[in-house]
Amino acid sequence: MILKKVKGLSGEITVPGDKSISHRSIMLGSLAKGTTEVTGFLQGADCLSTIACFSKMGVCIENKNDVVLIKGQGLHGLKKPDDTLDVGNSGTTTRLMSGILAAQNFACRVNGDASIQKRPMKRIMTPLEMMGADIKSELENGCAPLLINGRKLKGIHYDSPVASAQVKSAILFAGLYADEETSVTEPAVSRNHTELMFDAYGVDIKVEGKTVTVKPADELFARKVEVPGDISSATYFIVAAAITPNSCVTVKNVGVNPTRDGIIKVCEMMGADIKVEVKSGDVVEPTADITVKTSNLKGCVVGGDIVPTLIDEIPAIAILACFAQGDTVIKDAQELKVKESNRIDVMVNNLKAMGADIEATDDGMIIHGGKTLHGAVIDSRLDHRVAMSFAVAALNADGETEITGSECVEISYPGFYEDINKLILK
């Protein structure tokens, strides 16, 4: 993908459905009694991997693009797959599904692409083993392929060393099958889609501060799921409108769950011209229309408890910071090193190639804003969030920017480049 500087951005856009909620709708729908109807489902490669895995376990899932129907098999209705469950590039599928598989009455193998085979799975293996799970890394390196031999599980309390919704959710899914209640305490509150959706499906779950407790379930009951627009996908347009001259962009129907809205808070801290119009919508997940105009931005510090609410947005925040006056410090974000790529290194190296004044730290980066960016060849490392972030930077860089591996955006946002093109002032 080759992109050039633009005069401005204008218009309205609706981004694809929330990735986290789309994954969970398939998993909970598969385990529930009755038919779950999902609207706004994200037709990205990662979520399609979740559909493929549960289809292999005997769940009838009709994907009609605008509506997905899941004919639930009940909590104990999954069947042994004929071969390996292929998760593709999806860490969410791998980790959350492992919590479910740990309690089944069959054994299976879980594997994915080269990126998944490097991502840390010990973080879910440890608590699941404490619950009595038989889960092994085939290559004994703490990564996929995983060999999971389902068995009866016991309830535990787990103090998680990381604030990770995937770790928390793997334990909570396993907790549905445990012999007594299971609880997880995190160092900071991570995104809470699992908790909200468990409650909607009739699970006995309670949240007290940083601790979530789930009771074993007898049965889950199907419901309709309306998936709002993904705030992670909306972020690229929020940032693009803020840094591009002559711009005003509205992103419609975006999920603004308080455990996910850190990007909005950072924009406000940096002085962005941003307006968030909250709608009533689905009671499970709050939504809003977000309008952003060209802004005079100033640097800020991004760290502490806000980081879990914007971990996927940090690559785009790094771009935002390049166009702010003064320094922006991103810290407490060690988690970036174990995403689809080492996002600290990839962002710093590529932004330096574009002329940014930026340095990596152990847990983030420091960006000295205000330098003019120029085009460069950007290696996305096949990381969708990196590719989309640099597409936004390219709209404001002198000359041409070439993004290699740009097709990786299909993982979370098919049609991303077309949507950007619709907003460019001709």
N, C-alpha and C positions, 0 to 999 in steps of 0.2 A: 504494500500500500504506500503510495506517494502522496503527500499532502503539502499544501502551500499556505502562506499567510492569507488571511481573509480580511474583508473590510468590516464585517460585523456579523452578528447572529440575531435572528428575530423569529418569533413564532411560538407555537405550542407543541408539546411533544408528550406522548404517553409511552413510558418505558415498559419493558416486559415485566411479568410477574416476579414477585420476590422469590429468590432462589431457595432460601432457608425454609420458607413456608411451603413451597412446592414439593420439596423433598419429603417433608414431614407429612404432608397430606397423603402421599402415596403410602408411606409406612403405616400411619394410623388407619387409613382407609382399608389397607390390606388386613389389619388385625381386628377390625371392627365387624360387628354383625350388621348386615344390610349394605346398601349401595351408597357410597360417598360420591357426591357430585362436586367437582372442582372447576371453578371458573377462574380465568386469568392465569392458568398454569404456565410456568416458564418452559418453553419448548427449546431449552438449551441442552447441550450434550450431557452435562452433569445430571440434570434431572431425568433425562431420557435413560441414563444408566440405571437410576433407581427403579424406573418402570421395568426395564429389562430384567433386573435382578428379581423383583417380586413376581414378575410374570413366570420366570423360571421355577419359582416355588409354588406354582399352581394358582396364582391369583389372576382372575380375568380382569384386565384393564383395557378399556376402550378409550383410545386417545383420538378424539375428534378435533384436535387442535384448539378450538375455542372452549371446549368442555371435555374434561376427563372423567370417566365413570369407573369407579373401582368397586368391584363386587367382593366385599370383604369375606374372608374365610373364618373369621373369629380368632380369638387370641391363640388358640392351639390348632389352627387349621392349615398352617404352612406345610408344604410337602418338600421332601428332599430333592434338591435340584439334580438333574442328570449329569451336569458337568460344572466346571468352575464358574462362580458368580463373578462376572466381569464388571468392575466398577468404573472402568475408563480412567478419567482424570479426577474423579470425585472423592475428595477426602470426607465430605459429609456422608456420602453413601457408605463408605468403608467403615467409618467409626460408629455411626448410629446403628447401622444394620448389624454390626458385630455384637452390640448389646442385646439385640433381638435373637440373633443366631445362637448366642451362648446358652439360651434356655430352651432350644428346640429339642425334639427327640431324634435328631439326625446329625450326621457330621457333614461338613462341606468345606470347600476351599474358596477363598476370596482373593482376587488378584486384579491388577489394573495396569495402567501404562507405566512407562519408565519413570515419570514424575512421582506417581503414587508409590512406586517401589523404593523411593528414597525418603518418603515422609514418615515422621515418627509415629509408630503405633503403640509403643510401650506405654504411652500415657493413658491408653484405654485398657491395654492388656493387664496392667498392674491392678487397678480397682476391680476389673471383672474377675481376675484370678482370686482376689480377696473374697469375692462372692461365691467362689467355688467353680468358676468357669475353667474349661479345658481349652485354652487358646494359645497357639504357638506360631511363632514366626518361622516359616519354612526354611529360610536361610540363616536363622538364628542371629539376625541383625536388628531385631526390633521393628522391622518393616514388613510390608506385604511382599510375597504372598502369605496369607494367614490361613492356618488350619484350625477350624473351630469344631469341636466335638460337643454337641449340646448336652447339657445335664441339668439337674435340679440346682437352683441357686438359693443362697441365703442372703437376707437383708444385712446391710452394713451401714456404718457412717463413714464417709470418706472426706478427708480434708484435702482438697485438690491443690497441688502446688501451682497450677496455672488457672487463670480465668479463661476458660474455654467452653463455649456452648456445646462443642462436639463431645468433649470429655464428659461434661455434665449430662448431656442427653443420652450418651451410650449407657451410663450408669442408671439413669431414670428409666430407659426402655427395659433394661435388664430387671430393674426393680418391679416392673409390672408382674414379673413371673416369680419373684422371690418369696421365701416362706414368711417373711415379716417386713416391716417398713424399712425403706432405704432412704438415706439422706446424704446430701452433698453440700459441703461448705466451700465457697470459693474465696480467693483473696480479694476479688472485686466482682461485681455482678456482671456476668456475660449476658448475651442476648437471650431473651426468655420466651421465644416462640414455642419451644417444647412445653413449657409450663402452661402457657395460655391454651395451646391446642389439647393438651391432656385434659384440662378442665372442661373444655368444650365437648370432648368425647366421653365425659362422665367419669374420668379417673379422679380418685381421692388424692389431691395434691395440695400441699400448703407451702407458702413462702414466708420466711421470717428473716428479714435482713438479707444476709448473704448465704443463707441456708435454705435448701429446697428439700422437702420430704414427700415421698410417694408411698402409698400403701399398695400392696399387691392387688391386682384387679381380677374380678371374676369374668367380666365381659366389657367390651367397648361398644359404643353404639354409633352407627354412621350418622353423618350430618353433612350439610352443604358447607363448602369452604370457598370463600371469596378471597382470592389472592390479590393483595394490592400491588402496585408498582414497586419495584425493588429500589430502595433508597441508595444502594451501592451503585446501581446502574444510573440512577438520576444524578449521582454525584458528578459524573463527567460533564453533564450539561450545566449543572450549578457552577462548577469551576470555570467552564468555558465562557459562560455569560459574564462572570465576574471579572475575568482577565482580558476579554476581547473588547476593543473599542466599539462604540455604536451598537451595543447589544441589549436585548431584553428578551428573556426566554422564560416561559412558564412550563413546568413539568407537572402534568395532571395526575391525580389519584396515586400519590406516593405514600407508602407505609411510613409512618413517623412514630413507630414504637419507641418509647423513651430509652430502651436499651440499645437502640440502633441509630439514634439521631445526633450522634456526636458531630457529624459533618456540619449540621446546621449551627451548632454551638460554636464550632471553630470559625465558621464564616462570620458569625456575629462578633466574635472576639477580634477578628481581623478587620472589622468595619465594613463588611460587604453590604451592598444594597439588596437585602433579601427579605421577602415577605412570605410568611407561611400561613395559609388559610386552611385551618383544620375543618374537616367535614365530619359529620356524625358517622355515616357509613356502617360497616360491620363492627359490632360491639367487640369482637375478639381482637381486632387490630385497628388502631386509629389511622386515618389517612388524611392527606392534605394536598392542596395545590400549592406549588412552590414557585414564586416568581423572583428572578434574579436579574439585575441590571449591571452594566459596567460600573466597576467600583474602584475607589481609592483604598487600597489595602495596606495594612500595617502588620509587621511581624508579631508573633506571639509565641507562647510556650504551650506545647501540646504534650501532656503527660499525666500520670496518675490514673485515677478511676475512669477518666473519660476514654482512655485508650481502648478498652474492650468494646466500647460503643462505636468505634470507627476504625477498627484494625484493618478492614478491607479497603478503607478509603484513604489510607495513608499515602499510597503512591500518587493519588490525585491531589492530596493536600500538599505534597512536596512540589507539585507543579504550581499550585496556588501561591505557595510561599516564594517562588522565584519571581513573582510579579508583585510582591508586597515590598514596601519600604522597610528597611531594617532587618533584623535577624529573626528567624523562626527556629525554635529548638523543638525537635520531636524526640521524646525520650520514653523509657519504660515500654518499648515496643520490640523487645527481643523476639517476640512471636513472628515477626516479619521474616526471620531467617529460615523458618521451616514452613513457609507457604509454598505455592506452586514453583516458586524460585526463591532464592535469598533476595528478598525485595529491597533490603537496605543496599546491598552491593549493586544490584541491577539498576536501581533508581539513581544512585550516586554516580556510577560510571557513565551511564547514558546522559544524565544531565550535564556532567562535566564536558562530554563530547559536544553538547549544544552551547557551551559557554557559560554555564551556571557556576556560581561561586558556592560550592557545597562540599561538606566533608562528612564522612561516615563516623559514627560512634558505635560503641559496643551495643547500645540499646536503641539506636535511632540515627538521627542525622541533624546537622546544623546547616541551615540555608541562609546565606547572606543575600537578601533579595535585591531586586532593582537592576540586575545585569541584563543586557539585551541578549536574547537567545538567537542562535542561528541554526539552520537546518543541519542534519547529520544523518548517518545511517544508524538506526536504533535496532539493537538486538533484543527482541521482546522475551527471549528465552521461552517462547511459547506460553507465556504467562498472560492470561487475558486482561488482568487489571493493569499490568505494565503497558500492554499494547494500547489500551484505551486511554490511559493517562498521557502517553506520548502523542497520540492523535490530537488531544486537546492542546498540548504544548505546541505542536506543529502549526496550529492555526494562528499562532502568535510569534512564530520564529521567522527570521529573514531567510529567504531561499527555500529550497525543497528539503523535506524530511522524508526519509524512506524507513518504513517499519518492516523488518523482516519477521516472518512468522505471524503476520497480521491476522491470518485466518483463525487464530486461537480464540478470538472474541466469541466464536460460536459456542464456547463452553457456557457462557452466561448471557450473551446478548447477540443473538442472530439479528442481522439488520442494523447493527450499530453504525456502520459507516454511511449507510443510506439515510439514517435518521439525522446524522450530523449534516449531511449534504442538503437536506430539506431546510435547514435553518440558516444556511449561509446566504448572506445578502449578495445578490448577483450584481 
